[in-house]
Amino acid sequence: MSVRDGKFTRKTADYLEAVESRLQGLSAHEIAERVRRLVEDHETWRGKKCLNLDAAETVMSRRARRLLASDLATRVSEGFPGDKDYPAARQNVYIDEIEAILISLAKKLFRASYVDWRPVSTSMANASALLALTRPGDVILSQRLEVGGNFGDDASRPSGVARLEVSELPTHGDAFEVDVEAAHKLARELKPRIIVIGGSNVLFPYPVRELRDVADESQSLLLYDGAHVGLLIAAGIFQDPLGEGADLLTLSTHRSLSGAVGGLIVTNHQDLAERVLSVSYPTLIRTRDQNKYAATAHVLAEMLAFASDLAPRAVKNAKALGRALEAEGFRVLAARRGYTQTHQIFLELEGIEGKTFETRCQEANILISKSQNVSRAFGGQTEGARLSTQEITRQGLEEEHMPQIARLIRRAVVGQEPPSLVARYVGELLEDFYRIRYSFDE
C-alpha cells in the first residue's frame, strides 16, 4: 500500500516530488504529450512483451476497449434505468438500455434475480453489502487474507468502516479450505450477522451447502466473494454459489471475466437486493462511468458466448502449468489433488523470499505476485507466489506452452542469466499471441 493511515509513505512522497521536478519547465501541451506517450509505452510493453500471470488482471477484447473511449465517458446518469432521477429522461434514452442489457446478462450468467451493477470494484460491492446488512457492533466471520480470504478483516477496510467485529473463519489443510466443523462451533458461539467465504486465493470449491446449514442455525447471512472466479461460475464448471445456498454473491467484472474494472452484487432475495441498492445509490455512488457499463455489457455478452470454452481451457492451462513448474523443481500447492480446479496455482517457495521471486520475475517481464502464508502444511513456511492463467489463455496459449513458461520462470528466478535475456525469450514466445481469443474481435 502507498498510504498508511491517510498519509503518504516516504517512498511515495519522494516519487511524487521527483515527477513534479521533471515537469518543471514543460508546457501544458508537453505534459499532455508525455501522458499520451506513457499510455502508448504501457500498451506496447504489456501487450507485446509481458507474460502476465497476475491473478488480479486480464486482457479486454479490443471491441470492448473501444467503448471505453466513447462519448459515454463524460456523461452522467443517476438512478435506475427507465426511471432515472437525473438528468431528464431524453438524455438517458441510450444509457438506460445499455444498463438494462448489463443487468439482464448478469442475471443470466450468475443465475440471479437481482443485480447491483454499480460498484466500482469488488471491495465496494462487499462494502455495500456490509453497510446495508449490518449494524455497528455486529460480528462477521471472514477468512483472513493470508489463508485465502478478502480484505474484510482489517479495521481500515470495509468492516472497519462499518464498525463490525471481525472473527476469523476457521480454515485447514493446504489449499485455503474452510473448516466446516470449527466454523459451526464458532458460529454457535458468536452468532455472526454475516459469514463471508471466498476472496483472493481459491483452488477448490467452497462447502457452500454445509455452510448454509451453519448460517441457518446461527441465523446468519452467507456472502460468497467470487471476485476471482466469476468466469468459472458463469461457465458452470466450478460451483453455483446462489444455487448452493449463498444469500449474496459479489464479483469482479475484471479479473477472470475480462471486463473493465468494476464489481457486481447478485442475489435471489428481493429484500436483500432492495437494502443493498438503497445503500449503493445514493450513499456510495451518484454517477458512475457510463462507458464502463457499456464495455462491461459487451464483455458479459462475450462471456455468454465463450465462457463455456474459455473457462475449461484456463483451468487446464493452470493444471498444466502446475505440472510443468513441479518438473522444473518448484513446490506447487495441492499437487496430490491435481493442483487446482480454478485458473490459479500457488507455489511454496524454498530458499528464496517471495519478494525476491516476484522481483526477479518482474525484471524478466513475467508478471507474478508474491503471496504470504499460502499454506499451513509445510513446517511454518510463509513465502509463496500466486500464478493465474486467465490472461494467457485469452491470448491463445494452451497446455503445450506451459512447460516453456515454467522454464522461463525457473531461468528468471534460479538461473544466472540477465533478466533482459529472459525477457527477450518472453517476447519471442508471445509473438504469435497478440490477438484476443474468445471474443467478438474474431
N, C-alpha and C positions, 0 to 999 in steps of 0.2 A: 504493500500500500504506500501511497505517496503522502497521505495525510494522517497525522496522529492527533486525535482529539481536536480536530479542526485546524491544526497547524501544519504548515509545510515542513517536511524534513529538511535538514541542512542540504542534503543532496539535491532535492527539488529546488530549493531556493537558489543554490549555486547554478543549476542548469538554466533556470529562468533568467537569471542575471546574465549568463553567457549569451543566450539567444538575444536578449534585449541589446546587449553590446554589439552583436553582429548586425542588428537592424539600424544602428546609428548611421546616419548619412544616406540611407536609402530612401528613395521617393516612395510614395504610396503605390505607384504603378510597379516599381521594382519589388516591393514587398509582395504584392499580389502575384507577380510572376514567380517569385520564389515559392509561394504556396502551390501554385499550379505545377511547378517542376517537382516539388516534393511528392505530390499526388502521383504524377506520372512515374517518377522513380520508384515509388512504393509499388505501384501496379506492375511494373516490369519485374521488380525483384520478387514480389510474392507470386506473380502469375507464371513466371518462366524459370525462376532459379531456386525456388524453395520447395522442399518436400515437407508439407505441413501435416504433422501428426498430432496437432494440438486439439484436444477434445472440445475446447470451447468455441471452435470456429469451423466453418466450411466455406465452400465457394458457391456463389449465387449464379444462376444462369444469366446470360447476357441480356436476354429479353426482359427478365425481371429487373435487372440493374438499370436498364434504360428508363424504367418507370420511376426510379428514384430521382431522375433528373427532369421530371415533368413539371408542368405548371402547378401541380398539386402541392409541391414542396413549400409554397408560400401561402397556401390557403388555410383558413380556419373553419372549424365546424364543431359545434358544441351540442351535445345531447344525443338522442337516439335516432337512428335512421328512419326516415319517413315522418318524423315529428320533431325536428331539431329546434332547440331553444334559440340558436343564433348561428349564422345570420338568417336573413329572410329565406323562405323556402326555395325560391328560384335559384339561389346561389348554391344550393345543395343537391340539385337535381341529379348530377352525375356522381357526386361523392356518396350520396345515400345509397345508390345501387351498388357501388364498389364495396361499401361496408357491409351491406346485406349479403353480397356474394361471399365475402370473407367469413361472416358468421355462419352461413349455410354450409360452406366447405368444412369449417372447423367442427360443426355438429356432426357431419357425416363421417369425417376421418376419425374422430375420437368417440363416436357413438354416444353423443351427449344431447341433451335437450336445451341447455342454456350455455351461453358463452359470454365472457367478458373479453373483448378483443383489444382493449385499450392499453393495458400495462406496457411500459416501455422496456421491461425485462422480466425474467422470472422472479428476480428479487422483489420487484414491485408487485408482481402477482401474489407472491407469498405474503408480502406486507399488507396488501389489500385484504386478503383472507383473514389474517391475524387481527387487523384493526376492526374488521366488520364483525367477527365472530367471537371475540373475546372481550373481557373487561380487565382493567388493571388488577394484577394480583393473581389472575388465572395461571394455572400450570399447563405447560405443554411438554410433551415428550418428543425429543428430536435427536437423531443421530448426530454425534459430533463430526465436525469436518474431517478429522483425522481418520475416522473409520467409515467414511463414505457419505456423510450427511451434507446438509446445506449450511447456510450461514445464519441459521436461526438461533444459534447457541451463544451469542455474544451480545453484551449489553449495548454495543454501538450499532447493532444491526436491527432488523425489524422487530424481533422480540423485545429488545431493549426499548425501542421507541414506544411499543405498546405496553411497556411496563409489566411484562409477563415473567413468571418464574419458570426457568427452563431446567428440565432434568434430562439426563442422558438416556436415550432409548437404548437398552442393552443390545449389544451385538456379540457375535462369537465367530470362531473359525478364522479362515484366512482370506475370505472373499466378501467382506463388508455385509455379512448376513445378520439379520435381526434374530435375536434370541427370544422366541415367542414365549417360552415358559417364564423367563425372567421378566419380560415385558408385562406379562399377565399379572405377575406378583406385584410389580411396581405400580401398575395402573390401579389395582385394587387399593393400594395404599394411598396414592396421590390424587386419584380421581381427576386426571388431566382433562382440560377442556378440549384439547386437540392432540392427537397423535400424528406426528409427521414422519413419513417414511420417504426414502429416496434422497436424491441430491446429486452430488458431484461424481462419485465413484460407484459404478454399478457393473457387475459382471453377470449376475444371475437374477431371475425374477424374485420379487419380494413375496412373502407369505401373506398376501392381502386378505384372503378369506379367513385365515386364522386370526389376523389382527382385527378383522371386522368383529369377530366374536369377543375379542378383548375390549374393543371400543364399546360394544353394546353393553357389556357387563359394567363398565365404568362410566357409561353414559357420556362417552367422548365422541368427537368428530374424528374422522380419519382422512387426512390430507396426503395425497401422493404427489411428491415433487418429481415430475417427469422431465425436468429440464433437458437432460441429455439423451433421453430415449424416445422422444416424440416420433421420430421416423419409424422405430420398431413397433411402437404402439399403433400408429396409423396403418402399418402394413399387416398387423395382426399376427406377428411372429414371436412376440415377446410375452406380453400379458395385456389384459384388458382391465385397467385399474377400476374404472367405474362399474363395469360388469361384475367384477370380483368383490366389490363392496366398498370401495373408497367413496367418500362423500364428495370430495373435490379433487380435481387433477389440475396441477399447474404445469405449464410447458414453456419452453423457449421456441420462438418462431425461427431462430437462427440455429446454431449448432447442427444437430443431425437433420433438422427439417430444411436447412439450406436457404432460409429466407433472410430478410433484413432483421437487425437486432430488435427484439421485442418479446412480449410474453402473452400468454393466454391463460384464462381460468375457465374450466368447463365443469359442468355438474348436471345431474339429473334431478336436483332438488330445487323447486321453484323458490322456496323460502330462503334458502342459502344464496341463490343467484340474486334475488332482489336485495338482500343485505349487502352482498359484495358489490353489486352495481351501484348502490347508493353511496358507497364509500369511494369507489374509484372516480365517480363523477358526481358532484364537482369537487370533492375534497382533495383528491390527488391529481386529477387531470381535468383541465378545461378544454384545451385544444391540443391536438397531437399531430404528428406528421402524416398528413393525408397521403403523401407519396409512399410512405411505408405501408399504409393499409393496402394501397394498390399493388405494390410489389409482393406483399405477403399473400394477397388473394391469388396473384399469379402463381406464386410458389406452391400454395396449397393445391391449386389445380394440377400443377406438375406432380405433386405427391400423390394426388388421386390417381393419376395416370401411371406413375412409375415407382411408387413406394414398394409395391409387391415384388419388383425386380431389384431395386436399389438396396433395400434393407437386407435381404438374404446375402447379397454379394458383399456388403460391408462386413457382415458377421463372418462370412467365410474368409475374407481377407484378414480379419483380426485373428482368427484361429490359425491361419497360415503364417501370419507374422509372428505369433507366439511360438509356433514350432520352429520357425527359422531363427528367431532370437535365441531359443534354447540350444539349437545346434551350434550357434556362434559362442556359446559359453555363458549366456546370461541366465539368471534365475527368474523364471516367469511365474507369477502367481497362479494358483489353481491349475497347475499343469496336469495333475491327475484327473481333473474334471473337464479336460479339453480347453482350458484357459479362460473361456468366456462364452456367454450366449448373447453378447452385445457387440458393439463395434469398438469397445475399449479393451485394452490389456494393461497389465501392471508388472513392472519389474521390481524385484527386491535387489537392491544394489549391494555389492560386496566389494570392499576395498576402494570405494570412491564415494564421495559425498554427492547427494542429489544435486546441489547447486553446481558442482563441477561437471557432472554428467550433462546437465542442462546447458551449461555454458559451452562445453566442447561441441555438443550437437548444434547449437545455435550458430557457432562460428563457422560450421560447415554447411550452413543453410538447411539443416534438418531441425524443424521446429517441434520441440518436445518440452513438456513441462515436468519439473520435479514434483514429487508427491511425498508428503510426510506421513509416517505411520500408516503405510498402506496395509500392513498386516501385523497381527499379534502372534503369528505362528512360528517365527524364526528367531528365537532367543533374544528378544528385545530389540531387534533391528528396527530402525525408523526411517532409513533412507530409501527412497524409491522413485519411480518415474511412471507417469501415465502416458500411454500412447493410444491413438484413436485413428480409425481408418475411414471416416465418412468422407473427408475431402479427397483423398487419393482414389477412393472408389468412384466418386463422381467424375473424377478426371479420366477414369477408364482403366486404372491399374487393376490387375487381377492377381489371383493366388500365385501365378507363376513369377510375379515380380517381387514377391515378399522376401525370398532369400537374398535378392540383390539389395533390397532396402536394409535388411538385417546386417549384411556385410558392411554397408556404408556406415551404419551406426557403430559397429564394432571398430571400424577404421577411424572414425571420428573420435571415439572415446578411448580406445585402448592402443591403437596404432600410433606410430611416431610420425605419421605423415602430416604435412602442413594442412591446416583447415582449408586453405584455398584450393588445394588439390582435390580434397574430398568434395568440396563444393562444386568443382568443375564436373566431377562424375555425377553429382546430383543433377546438375543442369543437363547433362547428356541423357540421363535416364528420362527426364521429363520432356525431351524434345518432341516426342510423339503424343503428348498428353496435354495439349493446350486447350482442346475443346472440352466443353462441359457436357458429359453424357447424362442420360436420364432426365432430359429437359426438352422443352419445346424449341430450343435453339436448333435442334436437328429436324 
